Every structure is written in C-alpha cells, then in structure tokens.
C-alpha cells in the first residue's frame, strides 16, 4: 500500500466519486487521466517507529493520519458512556484502515478508526445522527488491532504531494 501511493500516487475522489463501496473498479481505465492525476499526487511515506497507542495518538493529535493493516478489526459499534461509537464485535481477516483523529474525552484518550466498509457503525454525538464509516478506539481496543498487524508491514503516515 505504501509503495503504491509513493510510486503510482493517490487517486482523487473527483476522478471516481465519493466513497462508492468498490464500484470504482468499473470506472478505472489504465493509462487514463485518473492515472495522470494520481501521479501528480504521490506520497511521502513516514513509517512509525512502532505501532503503539502513544505513537499513533501523537501523530493523529498533530494532524497526521496513519495507514495500517491488521488481522482483527471491528465490525459493529455501540455507544459508550461518553456518547462515542466503540467496538461491539470484531472479525478476523486481513484488512487495511486508517487512524485519522485523536481526542481526549473525560480524561480518556481515543483514536478514530476510519474503515472502508461504508457507514456501518452506529451514530454518535459527533456524527450528526448519521451512521458513520468509523468508530472510536481506546487503548484497550487498540491492542486488539495492533497485536495482529504482524503480517501487514509497518504502519505509516501518508504525506501527500501537492499538485503543480
């Protein structure tokens, strides 16, 4: 994943449309303007020194997203006492996701985990009443994910190159 975004680039939502659950494949044409645009938006890859909650929290708190792969990921959510969507069930199987935001609520640190499976997670106090593509992960739940990433390489921040 990191090699692709560094060498090939990042495809633009404008070229494929807002999240579409996989229909993008039918819109892709090799050697098209989509490829040209992606090449103009290559990435600088910054690998994390380790996949710990502290490193991920610091990176997300600084405004950096983190791309990662894991064997375990949450498939549904419930609301916790802080009004946040948190994992209620998990699945085993290879999957890539991203840590995109860090937040402190009532003295507890959370990371927002963005998934690619569509709006499957329960609405919470920050989602405007709509189901969401991600959910909040505390340090305990984080370990379920981090402890199963051994087959998927080091997690990394993806710093996009601005188009000319």
N, C-alpha and C positions, 0 to 999 in steps of 0.2 A: 504494500500500500504506500509506504513512504517512498520507495524507489519510483513508483508510477507518478506520484504527484510532483516529485523533483524533476523527473526526466520528461514526462509527457505533459504535465501541467494539470490544472484543475478545470473541469468543465463548468461552465456558467449556468446558473439556473435560467437565465434568459434564453439559452440555447435549447433547453429541454423542458422548461416549465417548472412550476413549484413542485415540491415533493409529489411524486406520482406512483409510488409503490412498485416500481420496476418496469413500467411501460416505456421508460426512456430507451430501452434497448431497441424498440421498434422505430424510434426517432433518430437513431445514430447512423451516420453514414461515414465510413472510413475515408479519411483524406478531405473531409468537408470543412466548412467554416467553423464547425464545432471544434475540430482538432486545432485549427489555427488559433482560435480564441483560447483554448486550453493552454497551448504552448506559450501564449503571452502572459499566462498566469501561473507560471511554475512556482514551486515552493522551495523555501529554505527549510530544511529539516533540523530540528534541535531535539536530540534524544534526551530523555530524562535520565539522570544518573541512577535512579532506582524507581521502582513502581510502588512508592509508599504514599500513604494518605497525606503526610506532611508535604512532600514534593508536589503532589497533584493539587493540593489546596493552595499552596503558594503560587503555583503557575496560574491557576484559574483566578485567584484573587488579583493577580497582576494583569488580567485580561487576556491570557493565552488559553486557547482550547488545546486539549490533548487527545490525539487519536490513539486508539488501542484495540487490541484483540484479546479475547478471552474465551474460555470454555463454558463459563457459567454466566448467565445474565437473567435479569428479572423479566417476567412475562406479564405480571399484573401488579396493581398497587392498591393500597387502602390509605385513608387519611390517618395521620398520627395526631397526637395531642397538640402539635404545633400547627395543625392545618395543612401539612405538607403531604403530597403523594409519596409514599415509601413502598418498597417491595413487599408483596404478599405471597408471591410464588416465583420460583426460579426454574430455569431449564438448563440442561447441559447440552452443549453443541457449539461448535466454533462460530464466533460472531464478532464483528467489529462495531464499535460505538465510539462516542467521544464524551469526555468530561468538558463541560463548557462554562460552568459558573460555580463560584464558591460563595457561601453565605453562612453567617453566624446568626442563629436563632435561639433565643433564651439560653445563651451560653454554650450551645452545641453547634459544632461545625458540620456543614453539609456540602456535598458536591452535587451538581445537577448532571445527571447522566442522560445524554441525548441518544435515542435509539433510532433506527431506520425502519421500524415496523409499522409506521403510521401512528395515528392518535389512539393508542390502545390503553393508555394509563388514565386513571380517574382524575377528574378536575380537582384542583386545589385552590388555595387562597390567592395564588399568583396567576392562574390560567384563565381568568375571566369567565369562569363557568364552563369552559370547553375542555373536553378530553385533551390530553397532551402527548407529545412524542417522547417525553422523557419523564424522569422522576428524581426524587432527592435520595441521596445515599449518605448514610452516616458512616463513621469509621468501622463499625462492626460489619455492616453490609459490604463496605468497600473490600474488606479482606476476602469475602467470598469470591469477588471478581478477581482481585489481584493475585490471589493464591492459585488461580487456574490459568494464568496467562503464559505459562512456560513455553508453549508451542508456537506462540504468535509473535515473537520478537519484542524488542524494546518499544515502549510507548514513546510518543514524540509529539512535540508542538509543531504545527504546520504554519510557518510564516509565509503568507502569500506575497508574491512579487506583483507590484503594481504594473498595470498595462501602460504602454507608452502612448 
